[in-house]
Amino acid sequence: MRSSRLSVFCTTTDDPNHLELKVKLEKKDPDFYTGAHLIVAAIRIVEHQNASPASIEEVCRILSFSLEQGHYLCRKLADMEIIGMVEGAFDIKLYIKEHLKLEEIPKGVVESKLEKELQKFQSARKQIDQKIESIKSEQAKKKQDLFAEIEQKLKDKFKKEV
């Protein structure tokens, strides 16, 4: 089942007897587990209604998915060998291979590999920045010590001359 959120906005106008009411229905995108179940169910429905294999376009139309989202989900399901895809002259037909593998899909929103890699990169970048800061502070301290040493030598030399 696709979850939705209903928002109601009430606004007033200059006329005290007039009230505007706006209703907005927002659909939430299903996670991969839910999307996979929806795809398999839609394939079954289309096969039942048409007595022929379902195409990606028919499945997407039933589920109100974009074609891109449908292709993406179907390719992932085909890689997992849950469904099969047969490429025809005009479209791609779908059939169910192993529906029990659907339960192996983790439920809920799963963090993508890209997000994990991004977090890893950001933490590595932070470590490098911290290392650079420590090196800069060491260099500044060395520079300050060197100037202090030179100043002390000049003072000692000046005192000997006087």
C-alpha positions in Angstrom: 0.0 0.0 0.0 1.3 3.4 -0.9 1.3 5.8 2.0 0.1 9.3 1.5 -0.1 12.5 3.6 -3.0 14.8 3.4 -2.4 18.5 4.2 -5.2 21.0 4.6 -4.4 24.7 4.5 -7.0 27.3 5.5 -6.5 31.0 4.6 -8.5 34.1 5.1 -9.1 36.9 2.5 -10.1 40.5 2.8 -13.7 39.5 2.8 -14.7 38.2 6.3 -17.3 35.9 4.8 -14.9 34.2 2.4 -12.5 31.4 3.5 -10.1 29.6 1.2 -9.4 25.9 1.8 -6.5 24.2 0.0 -6.1 20.4 0.1 -2.8 18.8 -0.9 -2.2 15.1 -1.2 1.5 14.1 -1.0 2.5 10.6 -2.0 5.5 9.1 -0.2 7.8 7.0 -2.3 7.9 3.4 -1.1 11.2 1.9 0.1 12.8 -0.9 -2.0 11.1 -3.6 0.0 7.6 -2.1 -0.6 8.3 -1.3 -4.2 9.5 -4.8 -4.9 6.3 -6.3 -3.4 4.2 -3.8 -5.5 6.0 -4.7 -8.7 5.5 -8.4 -8.2 1.8 -7.9 -7.3 1.3 -5.7 -10.3 2.9 -8.4 -12.6 0.4 -10.9 -11.2 -2.5 -8.6 -11.7 -1.6 -7.8 -15.3 -1.0 -11.5 -16.1 -4.4 -12.3 -14.6 -6.2 -9.5 -16.5 -4.6 -9.9 -19.9 -3.6 -13.6 -19.8 -0.2 -12.6 -21.1 3.1 -11.4 -19.6 3.2 -7.9 -18.2 5.2 -5.1 -19.7 7.1 -2.6 -17.6 4.8 0.2 -19.0 1.7 -1.6 -17.8 3.1 -2.3 -14.3 4.2 1.4 -14.0 0.8 2.6 -15.1 -1.0 0.5 -12.5 1.4 1.6 -9.7 1.6 5.2 -10.9 5.4 4.9 -11.0 7.5 6.7 -13.5 9.0 4.5 -16.2 12.5 5.3 -14.9 11.6 4.2 -11.4 9.9 1.1 -12.8 12.9 0.2 -14.9 15.2 0.7 -12.0 13.2 -1.5 -9.7 12.7 -4.2 -12.3 16.4 -4.3 -13.1 17.3 -4.7 -9.4 14.7 -7.4 -9.0 16.0 -9.2 -12.1 19.5 -9.0 -10.7 18.2 -10.6 -7.5 16.5 -13.3 -9.7 13.1 -12.4 -8.2 11.6 -11.6 -11.6 12.7 -12.3 -15.2 12.8 -9.8 -18.0 12.4 -10.7 -21.7 13.3 -8.0 -24.1 11.0 -8.0 -27.1 10.9 -5.9 -30.3 8.7 -3.2 -28.8 8.9 -3.6 -25.0 10.2 -5.6 -22.1 8.0 -8.4 -20.7 8.2 -9.4 -17.0 7.5 -12.7 -15.3 7.9 -13.9 -11.7 10.8 -16.3 -11.1 11.2 -16.7 -7.3 8.8 -14.6 -5.3 10.1 -16.0 -2.0 13.3 -14.1 -2.4 11.3 -10.9 -1.7 11.5 -11.6 2.0 15.3 -11.5 1.8 15.1 -7.8 1.0 15.8 -5.6 4.1 12.7 -3.7 5.2 12.7 0.1 5.6 14.9 2.6 4.0 18.4 1.2 3.5 21.3 3.6 3.4 22.8 3.5 -0.1 26.4 2.7 -0.9 26.9 6.2 -2.2 25.8 7.8 1.1 28.2 5.4 3.0 31.1 6.3 0.7 30.3 10.0 1.0 30.3 9.8 4.8 33.6 7.9 4.6 35.1 10.5 2.3 33.9 13.4 4.6 35.4 11.8 7.7 38.7 11.2 5.9 38.6 14.8 4.7 38.0 16.0 8.3 41.1 13.9 9.5 43.2 15.5 6.7 42.0 19.0 7.6 42.8 18.3 11.3 46.3 17.0 10.3 46.9 20.1 8.2 45.9 22.4 11.1 48.2 20.6 13.5 51.1 20.9 10.9 50.3 24.6 10.5 50.3 25.2 14.2 53.6 23.3 14.6 55.2 25.4 11.8 53.9 28.6 13.4 55.4 27.5 16.8 58.7 26.6 15.1 58.8 30.0 13.4 58.0 31.8 16.6 60.8 29.9 18.4 63.2 30.6 15.6 62.4 34.4 15.7 62.8 34.3 19.5 66.2 32.6 19.2 67.4 35.0 16.6 66.2 37.9 18.7 68.0 36.5 21.8 71.2 36.1 19.8 70.9 39.7 18.5 70.3 41.0 22.1 73.3 39.0 23.4 75.5 40.3 20.5 74.3 43.8 21.2 75.1 43.5 24.9 78.6 42.3 24.1 79.2 45.3 21.8 78.0 47.8 24.4 
